[in-house]
Amino acid sequence: MKKKIGVIVALSIMITGINYPTYSVYAQEENQDIFQSEENSAESDLQQENGEQTLNEEVDIDTESVAEESQEQGDLKENSWRYQDGELIRSAEDEVSVISDVYAPNATKKGIDVSEHNRNIDWEKVKAAGIDYAIIRCGYGDNYDNQDDKQWLRNVSECERLGIPYGVYIYSYAQSTDMATSEAQHVLRLISGHKLSYPVYFDMEDNSTLESDFGAIAQTFCSTIQNAGYAVGVYANLNWWNKYLTDTRFEQWHRWVAQYNIQCDYTGTYAMWQYSSKELVDGIDGLVDMNYLIGTPADHGVKELQSGVSYEAHVSDIGWQTFVQNGEIAGTTGQNKGIEALKMQLNDVDGGIEYRAHVRDIGWQDYVSNGQQAGTTGQAKPIEAVSIRLTGEVSEQYDIYYRVHSSDFGWLGWAKNGEDAGTQGYAKKVEAIQVQLVQKGGEAPGETSNAFKMKETEVQYQAHVSDIGWQNIVTNGALAGTTGQNKGIEALKLQLSNARNGGIEYRAHVRDIGWQDYVSNGQQAGTTGQAKPIEAVSIRLTGKAEEQYDIYYRVHSSDFGWLGWAKNGEDAGTQGYAKKAEAIEICLVKKGDSAPGSTEKAFLKNN
């Protein structure tokens, strides 16, 4: 298609008498191959098109290599085909504008790219002017605060406030893979917590990087960004793409090509074309870079809501990633980073979605719905399992499938419709997740076995013993307390581990006090500091645990020794004999299975 844009006509055209075709262009910059050699000879793209026309004006650009060790914070200045000492190259030709035809047959959206060079932008006016998206410079060079773009926070905040889709770019000075890593970390630091719709672009154009291993540098940067869960691309002018960025590794990333011309002459595939640096847009004081998105937006890392399910993950050390949808991966793999929170929603589908998370040190949270947060942020508590279900009309039309990538276990099987997915009791964090709608009764996206791994529920207990104090926690039938030392248990704490919606309650019969009220889940039964031993106990399960298990327990009572096993709220020990409980054993048994030993004389009461 053809788009009308404002461009600047060169005053020198009238002087030199060059006969251009029916369109008008910038003599110095808009219709050039953007400085066709590293010596910046400034041969025009028009020479390629018209055969004879050449612009001989030389541009004095400092090409002295900037070594890694000389990159002082804040001292870096751009020097490239369009910057000199940190300033955009302008000329007197910028004073006059005319209308010209730009031919972009596969363009689908028009966008701008901006930096602190564009000063304070009135983004409301920009949006009203019909700009579809923005690529915002977040910074330049290594990961230093004072190399952040001075307008970054304002620009990104305004785009998010106004709902303008955006991506980011960083101006690179990387001459080594170590520098590329630092620049990638620079970007990740700044975009943490923000919601990009377009990729992160690596701006490779500075003259100081010539003679570097561009393939290795780009691989390091782009892989770091991709592993953090973001789409990634590389920006360069046509000459760099044809002459320097020819490594086959560049084929795996989105290309953003700069060529100020009526058409883009790059013969490879590309996601964006920067066709001008001199257009006027309402809301921006001065000239601004203009771009076309080429082809289908989704093909180029653009995140637009599609019918189905969309979801986003908050990842440790990264923050909120951009949303993904319909089976795409949220989170990371191979980086040992856990997902700490999730948000999910349905798009263009009638009904709702509910989801919950099992969080380390917290357990199963309540269900939330339709874009609310499950999990936590700022607490360093990873999610270990999830459960997702549909509500309303959509639940009659679709099954919702989901699976997680769990640390040390890898990808587990697909769960569906409220089943649990992940692990419980293993302390393994969820690192990535996929969620997908499937027509009701349709085939699962993959293997459904082993979707949820849960350790058997255990009972943990701890005794406070006279003259000793609190002993270590023991589990499932181990002895707490002492035997043969004439030392009484004065207090107890009990809890279940790996319990699914269940708990434990318990009470103690204490000398000179009698039966206390029930306490639960790690609270103290008995006393400390009063020299009052426990003489008997009663223990019972609650919730799902009560449905799945019987809880057995027995006490070692002074002068009586081990008594029989009691279960499920029965009393165990003695009452009225003034005999202290010296030790206790507690265990869970699958519902209905045999007791761990004799159940006779579990409780002795002296009337």
N, C-alpha and C positions, 0 to 999 in steps of 0.2 A: 504494500500500500504506500501511498505518497502522503507525507505529512508536511504542512506548511510551517516553517520556523523562521524566526528572525535571525539574520546573520549580518556580518559587517563587511562592507565592501572596501577593498584596499584602495586608498587614494592613489597608490602607485600604479594601479591599473590604467587610470586615465593618463598618467604620465608616460608609461612605457608603451601603451597602445596594444597590450596583449588582447587578442580576440578570443574571449571565452565563449563557450556554447551558450544556449539560451538560459542557463541558470547562472546566478552570481554566487561567488564564494569568497572566503577569506584568502587573500594572497599569501599571507605569511603562515597561517596556522590552520584555518578551517578546511582547506582542501589539500593539505599536505600529507605525506606519509610520515608526518611527525618526526622530522629529523632522521633521515634515512640511514645514518651511520653513527657509530660511537663518536666520531669526530664532529657530529652534529652539522653535517653539510647542508641540511635543510633543503634537499631536493624535493620538489613537490610531487604529490601523487598525480597531479595533472600531467606531469611529464610522462608517466606510465600510460595515461589515458590518451593524451594528444600527441605524443611522440616527440614534440619539439620544445615544449614550453618548460623552462627551467628558471627557478628563482635562485639567485646566486648570493643572496644576503647571508653572511656568516653570523652565527650567534655565539657570543663569547660565554662559554659555560665552563666553570671550574670542574675539571675531571680528575683532580688529585684524589687518589685513593684514601678513604677514611678507614684507617686500621681499627680493629676491634678495641684495642687498648686505648685508643684516643677518643672513644665515644664518651665524652663527658656529658653528664646529665644536663639536658636542656640546651646544649650547644649545637646540636645537629641542625643542619639546614639542608633543604631539598636542593639537589642539583641533578637535573635530568633533562629530558626532551621538552619539558614544559615548565620547569622551575629553575630559577637562578638565585642562589643564596637565599633560598627559602621563600622567594616571591614568585608568584605566577608571572610568566612572561607575557607582557601586554605591549601594544604598540598604538600609534596614532590611528591605525586602521579601525580601532575599537569605537571610534567616535561616530561612525555612520552605519546605519543598518538598513538592510533591504530584505525582501522576501525571497527565499530560495526553496527549491524542492529537494527533499531528502527521501531517497528511495529505500524503504525497509519493508519488503514484501511479507516477512514473517513476524513483524513486530506485533506484540499483543498488549503491551503496557508501556507507558512513558514515565520515566523516573529521573530524579536528580541525585547527584552525589555531592556532599557538602563537608566542610571542615571549618576550623576556626577562621580560615581565610574569608569565609562568607559572613563573618560577624554575627550579630543577633538577628535571627530569622523569625519573622512573623509566620508561624506554622499554620495558623488558621487561614491566612490569606493563601498560603501555598496549597493547602488542601482545597480551598475554594477555586483555585486556578486550574484544577483538574489533574494535578500531579498524582500518579497512582502509587508511587513508592519512593523511598529514599534509601541511599546507601551512605551511612554516616561514618566519617573517620573517627575512630576511638582514640588513636594515638599514633606515635611513630617510634620506631627503634625499640631498644631494650626495655625491660620491665621496671621503669622508674616512674614514680608518681608525677614528676614534673615533665615527663614526656607524654603524658596524657593530653589529648586534644582539649584545649581550653573551653571549647563549646560542647564537648561530648555529653556531659550530664544534662545540660539544658536541652540539647537536640533530642536525645533519646527520651527524656521525660516528656517533651512536647509530643513526639510521635506516638508514644504510648497513651498519653492523655487524649489525643485526638483520633486514635485508631488508625494512624498512617502506618502501613506495613513497612518494615525497614530491615536492612542488613547492615553490616559494618565492614570497614576496611582498615588496615594498618599500613602505614608507609614504611617500607622495609629498608634497613641498612645492612641486612645480614650478609656477611661474607663467609660464614661457617655454620655448621649445624648447631653448634652451641648457641650462637647468636639467634638462629632461627627458633630454637627452643625458648629462649628468653622472650622473643617477640610473641610467640604463641601464648606463653604464660601472661604476657602483658594483656593480650586480648581477653583471655579467659578471666583474668582478674576484673576487667572492666565490664564484661557482659554478664557476669554472675548475677542472677536475680532478675535479668531482663528477658524479654520474650521476642526473639528474632523470628521474622517470617522469611527473610532472605538469607543467603549464605554469609559466612565470614570470608572476605576477600583479602588476599595477600598481594599488596601493591609492589610489584617488582619493576622498578624503573630508575633507581638512583645510580648515577655514574660511578659512585664509589664501589659498587658491587661487580663491575665488569671484571671478567677473568675468574669469577667465582664458579663453584660447582652448583649451578642453578638447580639441577635435578635433585641433588642430595639435600640442598637447602629447602626447596619447596616440599620434598617428601617429609622432612622433619616437621616443618610447620604444619602442613596440611594433615598429616597423620595425628599430630597432637590435638588439633582442633576436631577432627573426625572422631577420635577416641573419646572426646568429651561430649559427643552426641550432637555436633553441629554440622550442617552442610558447609562445604568449603570450596573456594575457587581462587583463581589467580588473575590479577589484573596486569596488563602490559599494553604498550602500543603495538601497532601492526609490525613495525620493524623488529621489535624485540621478539614477537611471536615467530616471525619468519627466520630470524637470524640467531637468537640466543635460546629461546625457550622451546627447543625442538626435541628434548628428551621425551621418550615414549611415556614416562611417568606422568607427564602433564595431561595425558589423555584421560586420566581417572578423575580429574577435578573440573569444575565449571570454569569456563574461560570467559573473561571480560576483556573485550578488545577495544582499544581506543584508536580511532582513525577519523580525523575531522574532514569529512568528505561527503559527497551526496549519496554514497553507498559504501558499504563495508566490503573490502576486497579480500578479507581473510578467507581462505579456502577450506579451513577446518571447521568443525562444529564449535559454536560459541553460544553462551547464555545471554550475554549482554553486549551491546555496542554503544560505546560512548562516542556520539557523533558530533558533539560540539562542546566547547568550553565557554561559549560567549552568548548564551541565550538569556533573555530577561524573563524572570518569573515574578509575579506579584508576591510581595512579602519578603523578597530578598533584595538587599541593597547592593546593586552591581550585577555583574555577570555570573552565571552559574553553569556548571557542567550538566549536560543533558544526555540521557541514555534511553535506549529502547531495550525492553526485554524481548528476546527472540524465541518464538515457538511457544509451546505449552508451558505455563508457569511451573507446574509440578515437575516437569522434566529438568528444571534448573534449580532445584532445592527450594523453591518457593512454597511456603506452607499456607495453603488456603483450605478452609474447612470444606470437607466433602461429606456427603451423606454417610452416616455410620457413627462410629465411636471415635472420639479424640481424647487424648490423655497426655499429661505432662508429669515429669518426675523432678523432684528436688534431690540432687545428688551431692553427697559429701564433698567438700572442697571445690564444688562447681556452682551449686545453687540451682535455681529453676532453669531447666532446659526449655527449648522451644517445644511446642506440642507436636505430637506425632499422631497418626491415626490408622485405623483399620489394619492391624497386624504389624505395623512398623515397630521398631525397637525403641523403647524409652529407657534411659539409663546408660550404662557402659558395661563393657566386658573386658577383662584382662587388665584392669587398672586398680582392682581391689578397693573400689569406691561403692559404698552402699547407697541405695535409695532410701531417703529419710521421710519423704512425703509424696503423695500422689493426688492429682485432681483428674476427674473424668467427666465427660459430658457426651450426650448424643446430639447429632446434627441432622436436621431435616427428617427426623424419625419421631413418630408419635409415641410418647411414653417417657419413662425415666430410667435412671441407672443409680443403683446404690452399691456402696463398696465400703469395706473396712480393712484395717491393717492390724497385724500382730506385730507389736513394736517391742524391741529388746528392753527389758526391765519394766515394761508396762503391761504387756500381754495384749489380748484382743481389745481393741477399741470398739466403740459403738459404730454402727453404720452411719455414713454420711451420704449425700446425694448431689448430683447435678452440678458439678464444679466446685463443691466444697473440698476442703483439705482433709485427707486421711493421713495419719502419721504425725510427725513433729518436725519442726525446724529449729535450729539453734541449740539443740540439746545433744547432738552427736549420738542419736539413738536410731539405728537403722531398722527398717522394716524387714521382717523375717518371713512373713506370709501375708497373703491377701485372700479376700473372698469378694466376688462381684456377682450381682444379680440385676435383672431387668424388672421394671415395673410397668404396669399399664398395658396398653395395646401392643407395644413392641415385644413384650414377653410372650405374646401369643403367636407372633410372626417369626421371631428369631431366637436362637440360642446364643448366649455370649460365652465364648471360649477365651481362656487366658492361661499363660504359663510364665514362669519366672526363671531367671538365671540366678542360681544360688551359689554363693562362694564355696569353693571346694567340691560342690556337687555338679556345677554347670547347669545346662538347661534341663529342667524337669519336664514331666508330661503336661499335657493340656487338661486343665480343669474346666468345668462349665457350670453356669446357673447356680451360683451360691456355694459350690464346693470350695474347699480350702486348697490353696496352691502355695507351695514354698516349704518351709521347714518350721518345726517347733521343738524346742528343747535341745537343739544342736548349736545354738549361738552362731548361726550362719546367716549373713545378711543377703537380702535380695539386691542384686547388682543391676538387673535389667528385667523388663517385662514386655510382653506382647499381649494385646487385647484385640479380639476380632468378633464381629457379628457373622453368624452363619444362619441361613434359612432354616426354620424350625425342622428338626429331624434330619438336617443335612449332615454330610460327612465332616468329622472333626478336621482341623487344619493339620493335625499330626498325631503322633503317638499319645495316648491318653493315660497310659500306665505310669505309676510312680509320680503323680503330680504333687503329692503332699507327703512329706516325711516327718513323722512325729515320734519322738522318743517316748517310751512308756512313762506314764505318770509315776512319780516317786513321792514318797512321804519323807520329809526332812525334819529332824527334831534335834533339840539342844537342851541339855540339862544344866541347871545351876546347883552345884553340890557343895554342902557345908565344908568349910576349910579349903575349898578348891576354887569355887566360883564357876563362871560359865565355861563349859567344856566346848570342844569343837562340834560342829554340826555332823550328824551321822544320818544314814539313809537306810530305808527298806530292810528292817530286821536287825540292824546292828545294835549293839548295846550302848545305851547312854547311862551315865552314872558310874557306880563302882559296886563290886561285891567283895566281901571279906575285909572291908576296911571300917565298917560301922559308921559310914557317912551317909546321911540322908539327902535325897533330892529335895531342894527347897522351891524350885521353880522350873517351868518348862515352856518352850516355844516350839510350835509345830507349824509346818506349812507344806503345801503340795507344790511340786515343780512339774512343769509340762502338763498341767491340768487344763482341760478345755472346758471353760465355763463351769468350773466347779471349785469347791473350797473345802476347808476342814474347820470344825469347831471342837472345843475341848474345855474341860473344867477339872479342877483339883479339889480334893478334900484335904484341908490343911489342919494340922494339930491346933487346937484351941480356937479355931475359926469355923471349921466345918466346910460344907460344900460351898464353893464360890460360884458365881455366875459363869456361863460359857463365854469364852473369848474365841477369836478366830484368826487364822492366816498370819501367823508370826507374832501375835500379841502374847503377853506374858500371863501365864497361869501360875498361881502360887505366890510366894513372897521372897524377897531378898533382904538381908540385913536384920531379920527378926528371929533367926534361929528357930524357925517353925517348919519342920519337914512336912512334905506331902505324904499322905497315907494311902490315898486312892485316886484314881483318875477315871474319866469317862470321855470317849472320843467318838465323833461321828462325821460323816462326809455330807456335803451339800451339792446341789446342782447336778450337772452331768456326771461328776465323779461318783456320786451316790448311785447312779444308774449303772455304772460300769464296774465298780469295785466294791468289795467288802473290806473294811479296815479292821485288822486284828491287832491286839496289844496285850501284853502281860507285864506284871511287875515282880521284882525281887524284893520281898518284904523281910525286914529283920526278924530273925528267929523262925520265920516260916520258909524262907527261900523262895524259889520260883513258884508262882501260882499258875493256874491254867490261863488259857487264852480267852479273852473277852472280845466281842466285836460289835460294831455299829451302835455305839451309845450305851452299851452295857457297862456296869461298874467293874473295875478291876483294882485289887489291892485289899486293904482292910479298913474296917471302921469299928471303933470302940475298943481296940486292943492296944492303942498307943504304940503301934509298930510302924516305923518309917519305911517308906519306899526307897530302896537303895539303888535300884537300877530299873530300866524299862526297855522293852523292845517293841517296835511297832512295824507293821508291814501291810502292804496292799495285796489283795488276792482278787483275781478276776471273779466277777460276780458268780456266785454259786459254786466256785471251786472249793476244794478241801481246806480246812484250817491248817495252819503250819504246825500244830501239835495238839496236845490234849486240851480240851476246853473245860475240864472238871475243876471245881474249886477256884474259879477265877477271882471271886470276891468273897471275903470272909467278914461277916458282920456280927459283932458281939452285942446282943440285945440287953 
